[in-house]
Amino acid sequence: MENCPLPVIELTAITKRYRSKASLFGRAGKPIVALQELSLEVCAGEIVGLVGESGSGKSTTGRLIVKLEEPDTGLIQLNGADTLKLKGKPLADFRRTVQMIFQDPYQSLNPHLSIYDTVAEPLIIHGLSDPAKLDQEVCETLGFAGLTPPEEFLNRYPHQLSGGQRQRVAIARAMILKPAFIVADEPTSMLDASISFQIFNLLLEVRRKMDVAILFITHSISAARYLCDRIAVIYRGHLMETGPADRVIDNPLHPYTKALIDAQPGFGETTAQRYDTLLTAERDPVSGEHCPFYSRCSLAVKETCAASAPLLKHAESDHLAACFYV
């Protein structure tokens, strides 16, 4: 991104593998590569959409950023500082500065805590609570999150709220610490369209009021277009394309991005605006270095695409794609 000398969060060549479980009749299979040398940055006050289908490595990226897991190799920096070596007070400060909004608010909220205790708990844990102002802070934060009047929600429990209300509580819990960075992991995937739209507008208001940077993880490229400044498209742990949101969608460069656009209901009002001839039946896998999208791309040329992996390269200014035939 232009005019961003020091990103809030910067991932450099991050690789993460998981070991597959052993079966009843044999040993564990080969390690599963969730992320392969992924590099990504998010700048202050920016919303970046990380877009891809299920299993592409989106949630793994978010979990690594907030230190729920550790990468096998690579570097993750918060305001230029290495987050992988944090201990003691610097780690506690990191936990306050970086927050996560999970996909399922019912599972991420403690069912035994009231809404008041849920939102107040982060302040108490981090020693930031002033007993004289705690009630006011909780009420103001709930009100900003759209739970009004907040006094009616303080003594309720998560099971007494709707899905949209629970997600607003989760957002309030993240907001009350005034973080510099938020990972929003598909926060509307379990909500209907009208409520999702309200949550999107709430996240935009959070960004405006707090100047917080947000990584918005989603499978919906249409949601990313509405909410995000930039879009990064990920496929099987590899970054396929990245650039300004409008440019990525109005002029997609990578065949996988075009396939994601085709998959969105309402995108492309005429046949001429669709790209569905780019996908093919999955080819037999190839060994060694190759384009990650080779097996599904009808434009792939075996001599090139099955022989080496393309690097992200500039097509125009800050619009990049990892394809030999951009």
C-alpha positions in Angstrom: 0.0 0.0 0.0 1.3 3.5 -0.8 2.2 5.9 2.0 2.6 3.1 4.5 6.3 3.1 5.6 5.6 1.0 8.7 2.7 -1.5 8.6 0.8 -2.3 11.8 1.0 -6.0 11.0 3.5 -7.5 8.5 3.8 -11.1 7.7 7.0 -12.2 5.9 7.4 -15.6 4.2 5.1 -17.4 6.7 4.9 -21.2 6.4 2.7 -23.4 8.5 2.3 -27.1 8.2 0.0 -29.5 10.1 0.6 -33.2 10.6 -2.2 -35.4 9.5 -3.6 -37.9 12.0 -2.6 -41.5 11.8 -5.3 -43.9 10.4 -6.3 -47.2 12.0 -4.2 -49.1 9.4 -1.1 -47.0 9.0 1.1 -44.1 9.9 0.2 -40.5 9.6 0.3 -39.1 6.1 2.4 -36.3 4.7 2.3 -32.9 6.5 -0.5 -30.7 5.2 0.8 -27.3 4.1 -1.7 -24.6 5.3 0.5 -21.6 4.4 3.4 -21.5 2.0 5.8 -18.5 2.4 2.9 -16.0 2.7 3.7 -12.3 2.9 1.1 -9.7 3.7 0.9 -6.3 5.4 -1.9 -4.2 6.9 -1.5 -0.5 7.4 -2.9 1.8 10.1 -6.6 2.5 9.5 -6.8 0.1 6.7 -9.2 -2.8 6.1 -7.6 -5.7 4.1 -9.8 -8.5 2.9 -8.2 -12.0 2.9 -10.4 -13.9 0.5 -10.5 -17.5 -0.5 -12.5 -20.7 -0.4 -12.7 -23.1 2.6 -9.3 -24.7 3.4 -7.3 -21.9 1.7 -5.5 -20.9 4.9 -7.4 -17.8 5.8 -8.3 -18.7 9.4 -4.8 -20.1 9.9 -3.4 -16.7 9.0 -5.6 -15.0 11.6 -4.7 -17.5 14.3 -1.0 -17.0 13.7 -1.3 -13.2 13.8 -3.0 -13.3 17.2 -0.6 -16.0 18.5 -3.1 -18.7 19.0 -0.6 -20.8 17.0 3.0 -20.3 15.9 4.4 -20.5 12.3 7.0 -23.0 11.3 9.1 -20.4 9.5 8.8 -16.7 8.7 8.4 -13.5 10.6 5.3 -11.7 12.0 5.8 -8.1 13.1 3.6 -5.7 15.0 4.7 -2.1 14.4 8.1 -3.4 13.4 8.6 -5.6 16.5 9.0 -9.4 16.2 5.9 -10.9 17.8 7.3 -14.5 17.8 9.7 -13.7 20.7 7.3 -11.8 23.0 7.2 -12.8 26.7 6.1 -11.3 29.9 4.8 -7.7 29.8 5.5 -7.3 26.0 3.3 -10.3 25.4 0.5 -8.9 27.6 0.7 -5.6 25.8 0.4 -7.5 22.5 -2.7 -9.3 23.7 -4.3 -6.0 24.4 -3.2 -4.4 21.1 -4.3 -7.2 18.9 -7.8 -8.6 19.1 -9.8 -11.2 17.3 -13.5 -11.5 16.4 -14.4 -15.1 15.8 -16.7 -16.7 13.3 -19.2 -18.2 15.8 -20.0 -15.7 18.6 -21.9 -18.4 20.6 -18.7 -20.5 20.9 -16.4 -17.5 21.5 -18.6 -16.1 24.4 -18.5 -17.8 27.8 -22.1 -18.9 28.4 -21.6 -18.6 32.2 -20.7 -14.9 32.0 -23.3 -12.1 31.7 -22.9 -9.6 28.9 -21.6 -7.0 31.4 -18.9 -9.4 32.7 -18.0 -10.5 29.1 -17.3 -6.9 28.0 -15.7 -5.8 31.3 -13.5 -8.9 31.6 -10.7 -7.7 29.2 -10.3 -4.4 31.1 -10.1 -6.3 34.4 -7.6 -8.9 33.1 -5.3 -6.2 31.7 -5.5 -4.0 34.8 -7.1 -1.2 32.9 -10.4 -1.0 34.8 -11.3 2.0 37.0 -14.2 0.7 39.3 -15.7 4.2 39.2 -15.8 4.3 35.4 -16.2 0.6 34.5 -20.0 0.6 34.3 -19.9 3.7 32.1 -17.2 2.2 29.8 -19.1 -1.0 29.3 -22.4 0.8 28.6 -20.8 3.2 26.1 -19.1 0.4 24.3 -22.3 -1.7 24.1 -24.2 1.3 22.9 -21.6 2.0 20.2 -21.8 -1.7 19.1 -25.6 -1.2 18.5 -26.9 -2.8 21.7 -29.3 -0.1 22.9 -30.3 0.8 25.4 -27.2 -1.0 26.9 -28.7 -1.3 30.4 -31.2 -3.8 29.0 -28.4 -6.2 28.0 -26.0 -6.0 31.0 -27.6 -8.9 32.9 -28.4 -11.1 30.0 -26.5 -14.2 28.9 -25.3 -15.2 25.4 -28.1 -17.8 25.0 -30.7 -15.0 25.5 -29.4 -13.0 22.5 -29.8 -13.4 18.7 -26.9 -14.3 16.5 -26.4 -10.7 15.5 -26.6 -9.4 19.0 -24.0 -12.0 20.2 -21.7 -10.8 17.4 -22.1 -7.2 18.5 -21.1 -8.3 22.0 -18.0 -10.0 20.6 -17.1 -6.8 18.7 -17.7 -4.7 21.9 -15.4 -7.0 23.8 -12.7 -6.4 21.3 -13.3 -2.7 21.1 -13.2 -1.9 24.8 -9.4 -2.5 24.9 -9.0 0.1 22.0 -6.7 -2.2 20.0 -4.5 -1.2 17.1 -5.3 -4.3 15.1 -8.4 -6.6 14.8 -8.7 -9.9 13.0 -12.3 -10.4 12.0 -12.6 -14.1 11.0 -15.7 -14.4 8.8 -17.8 -12.5 11.5 -21.0 -12.6 9.4 -20.9 -16.1 7.9 -23.6 -17.3 10.4 -25.8 -14.3 10.0 -28.5 -13.4 7.4 -27.8 -10.8 4.7 -29.5 -7.8 6.4 -27.7 -8.4 9.8 -24.4 -8.9 7.9 -24.8 -5.5 6.3 -25.3 -3.9 9.7 -22.2 -5.7 11.1 -20.2 -4.5 8.1 -21.2 -0.9 8.8 -20.3 -1.3 12.4 -16.8 -2.5 11.5 -16.5 0.6 9.2 -17.5 2.8 12.1 -15.0 1.0 14.4 -12.3 1.8 11.9 -13.4 5.4 11.6 -13.7 6.1 15.3 -10.6 4.1 16.5 -8.4 4.3 13.4 -7.9 0.6 13.9 -6.4 -1.7 11.2 -8.6 -4.7 10.4 -7.8 -8.0 8.6 -11.2 -9.1 7.3 -11.3 -12.9 6.6 -14.0 -14.0 4.2 -15.0 -16.4 1.5 -17.2 -13.7 -0.1 -15.5 -11.4 -2.5 -18.6 -9.2 -2.6 -18.4 -8.6 1.1 -14.7 -7.8 0.8 -15.5 -5.2 -2.0 -18.0 -3.4 0.2 -15.8 -3.3 3.3 -12.2 -3.4 2.3 -9.6 -1.0 1.0 -7.5 -3.8 -0.4 -8.1 -7.4 -1.2 -5.6 -10.3 -0.9 -6.7 -13.6 -2.6 -5.4 -16.8 -1.1 -5.5 -20.3 -2.6 -4.1 -23.4 -0.7 -1.8 -21.2 1.4 -0.4 -19.2 -1.5 -1.2 -15.5 -2.2 -2.6 -15.4 -5.7 -3.5 -11.7 -6.2 -3.5 -8.5 -4.1 -4.4 -4.9 -4.8 -7.0 -2.1 -4.3 -10.4 -3.7 -3.8 -12.2 -2.1 -6.7 -9.3 -2.8 -9.1 -9.0 -6.5 -8.1 -12.8 -7.0 -8.7 -13.2 -4.7 -11.8 -10.0 -6.0 -13.4 -9.1 -9.3 -11.9 -5.8 -10.7 -13.1 -5.6 -14.2 -11.7 -7.9 -17.0 -13.0 -8.7 -18.0 -9.4 -9.9 -14.5 -8.6 -12.1 -14.6 -11.6 -13.5 -18.0 -10.5 -14.3 -16.4 -7.0 -16.1 -13.6 -8.7 -18.1 -16.1 -10.8 -19.2 -17.9 -7.6 -20.8 -14.8 -6.2 -24.6 -14.5 -6.8 -25.4 -11.3 -8.6 -21.9 -10.6 -9.9 -21.9 -10.3 -13.6 -25.2 -9.3 -15.1 -24.5 -10.6 -18.5 -22.8 -13.7 -19.9 -20.0 -11.5 -21.3 -19.0 -10.5 -17.7 -18.4 -14.0 -16.5 -15.2 -16.0 -16.6 -16.5 -19.5 -16.1 -14.5 -21.0 -19.0 -11.3 -20.6 -16.9 -12.0 -23.5 -14.6 -11.4 -27.1 -15.6 -11.9 -30.5 -14.1 -9.0 -31.1 -11.6 -5.9 -32.5 -13.3 -3.7 -35.2 -11.7 -1.4 -33.5 -9.3 2.2 -32.9 -10.3 5.3 -33.2 -8.2 7.9 -30.6 -7.6 7.6 -26.8 -8.1 4.5 -25.8 -9.9 1.7 -23.2 -9.9 -0.6 -24.0 -7.0 -3.6 -23.4 -9.3 -2.3 -25.5 -12.1 -4.6 -28.5 -11.6 -7.8 -26.4 -11.9 -6.8 -23.7 -14.5 -7.9 -24.1 -18.1 -5.3 -21.5 -19.1 -2.4 -23.5 -17.7 0.4 -24.5 -20.0 2.2 -27.6 -18.7 5.6 -26.7 -19.9 5.4 -23.4 -17.8 2.9 -23.8 -15.1 3.8 -27.4 -14.1 7.5 -26.6 -14.1 7.8 -23.7 -11.6 5.7 -21.6 -9.3 5.0 -18.0 -10.4 5.9 -15.1 -8.1 3.7 -12.2 -7.2 4.5 -9.5 -9.7 3.3 -6.0 -10.5 0.8 -5.7 -13.3 0.1 -2.1 -12.5 1.2 0.1 -9.6 0.1 -1.8 -6.4 -1.9 -4.5 -8.2 0.0 -7.8 -8.1 -0.8 -11.4 -9.3 1.1 -14.7 -9.2 0.4 -15.9 -12.7 2.7 -16.4 -15.7 0.0 -15.1 -18.1 -1.2 -12.0 -16.4 
